[in-house]
Amino acid sequence: MKKLIILTVALSFFAGCAGSKPKPLTNKDLPAWYLNPPKFDDRFVGVGDALRPQFSLSKQVATERARVEVARAVETTITSALNDHMQASGMGAEASATEFTESVTKSLVNTTLRGCTIEKTEVFKDRVFVMVTYDANKAKEAAKATARVEAKKEEALYNEFKARQAFESLDQAINNMKPSSSVSSPE
């Protein structure tokens, strides 16, 4: 009887520790603007959410996720690879075949969002939702400024290359000079 009581207590303890899966979100748990953010002609819009133990951390994570969404809309570098492998061994109907396909995609974002502002913050069932906007004209100006800086770098490299060529040409001309003297040779 004692073994049965101990077993029952142990099982109820483990069942209590198993935890429960979080319920999936439904449209009722989301702000109306989260799934279908507004579209503006002059601004990029990004949304993010987070559910963390501390409200301030939830807000910070949700804001960063929204900013990343905007940054991906402004500039993204994507690297993708698809590996497809097929193999067969044996003959006829007895042959066995294996097939393996792997798809890997990496998305990198590296941009500065000066003036990206928080438009909305809402809390639904302890989850924080944030919407940010970024002025499209600022994005254009930032892209132009980056292009100018890169062009100046290219111009400086080109000028350095041309100067190096000129010095190499001068060195070669000096090396090819024949010695001469203005003093007449003794006869």
N, C-alpha and C positions, 0 to 999 in steps of 0.2 A: 504494500500500500504506500509506503514511504517513497519507493522508487517511482510510482505512478505520480505522486504529488510533485516530486522533484522534476520529473520529465515534463509535466504540465506547466510548471513555473518556468522552466528553461525554454520551452517552446513559445510561451506567451512573451517572454523577454525578447527572444530573437524576432518574433513577429513585430513587436513594437519597434525594434531597431531597424527593421527592413526599410522603413521610410516609404513615402508615397511619391508617385510621379506627379510633377506639377501639371495642372490642367492646361491644355492648350488654350491660347488666346482666341477669343471670338471677336466679331465686329463690335459687340457691346462693350468689350474691354478696351477699345481703342478710340482715340479721338477721331472725329470724322475726317480730319485733314491728314492723318497718318498714312493710310493706304493710298490715298489719292491726293497728294500735295498739290496746292495751287500752282498754276503755271503762269509765269510772268515773262514778258518780252525782254525786260531789261535786267532780270535777276535770275541767278541759279538758286534752286531750292534743294535743301537736304533735310532728311528727317532721321532721327535716331531714338533708341529707347534703351533702358537699362533697369534692372531690378537687382539692387545691391542692399546689404544690411543697413548702410547709412544713406540717408537721403542725399547729402552733399556729394557722395561718391556716385550715386545713381545719376544725379544731374550732370556731373562732370563727364561720366562715360557716355551718357546719351548725347551730350553736346559734341563730344569728340567724334562719335559715330556719325552724327549729322554732318559735321565738317568734312569728314572723310568722304561722305557721299558727294558733297559739292566738289571736293578736290578731284574725285574720279571723273566728274562731269567736265571739269576744266581741262585736266591733263592726266592721261593714264598711259603707261607703257605696259604692253601685254606681251608676254612670252608664252608660247604654247607649243606643246609637243604631243604627238600621237604615235604610239608604238603599237604596231599590229603584227602579231606572230601567229603563224599557222604551221602545224606540223602533222604529218601522217606517217604511220609506219605499218608495215604489213602489206598484204596483197589482197585484192578483191574485196568480197563482202566481209572478210575477217579483219580488214584493216582498222586500226584505231586512229583517231584524229584528235588533236588538241588545238585549241585556239585561245589566244590571249590577246586582249586589247587593253591598252592603258592610255588614258588621256590625262595630261597634266597641263594646267594653265596657271600662270603666275601673273598677278596684276600689281604693278608698282606705281605708287603715287609719290611725287616729290614736288610740292608746290607751296608757295606762300600765299595765304589768303588774308591780305590786309583789308580790314573793314568787313569781315564776315560777322554778321550780327544775329543774335538770337531773336527770332520773331515771336515764338510761342513756346511755352512750357506748360505741360499739364500732367497731373498725376491721376492714374487710374489704378485702383487696387494695388497700391504701393509701387507701381511701375512708373518711371518718369519718361515722358515723351517730350522731345525737343524738336523744333523746326528752326533752321537757320537759313538766312539768305545771303547771297553774295552778289554785288553789283557786277553785271556783265561788262560794263564799260571799264571797271577797274581790272577785270580779267584781261581785257583787250590791251589796256595800257601796260599791264605787267608783262604780257607776252611781247609787246613791242620793245619794252625796255630790255628784256632778256635777249631779244634778237639783236638789238643794238650792241649790247655788251659782247655777245658772241661774235658779231661782225668786227668789232674793234679788236678782239683777241685774234681773229683770223687775219686781219690786216697787219697787226703787229708781227705775227708769225711770218707772214709773207714778206714784210719789210726786212725782218731778220734774215730770212732765207736769201733775199736778193743781196743784202749787205755781205753775207757770208760768201756768196758766189763772186761778188766783186773783189773781195780780199783774196779769194783763191785764185782768181784770174790775175791779180796783181802779183801774187807770189809766183805764179807760173811764169809771168813775163820777166820777173827779176831773175828767176832761175835760168831762163833761156838767153839772158844777155851774155854777149861775148865780151871778155875783157878787152879794153882798148886803152891806149895811152897817148898823150899828146907829145910825149918826148920821142924824138926821132931815134931810131935804132942806130947803134954804132956801126960804122962801116969799116 
